[in-house]
């Protein structure tokens, strides 16, 4: 693949995001909200499946895997994925805390450790856990 993106899959992920956005916006409407209640999960499933596929694709085609140094591979993977997402997640949590969404410190700690996710923050613990497990699965595959 040589770092080329599959534009059709990126477009489908975008459509998945739009389905979620549409479901959230319409769900608060008094008349039409009941018709789209729960439809956002279709977009979430689409996004998750395609993201998982696109995450593993370069490694399955053996472009980025250095089997000779597995620990180095895992550390580099974490730097690339987790260190890119987690600081932004931390800022979002701090912002939500500042706005009063979280009233006790226990909830914030659970979010920071990715033990739970409330409100719209459910997504990040799922993704971070996936990224934590993914390099080990890649090493098992190769």
Secondary structure, 3 states (H helix, E strand, C coil): CCCCCCHHHHHHHHHHHHHHHHHHHHHCCCCCHHHHCCCHHHHHHHHHHHHHHHHHHHHHCCCCCCHHHHHHHHHHHHHHHHHHHHHHHHHHHHHHHHCCCCCCHHHHHHHHCCCCCCHHHHHHHHHHHHHHHHHHHHHHHC
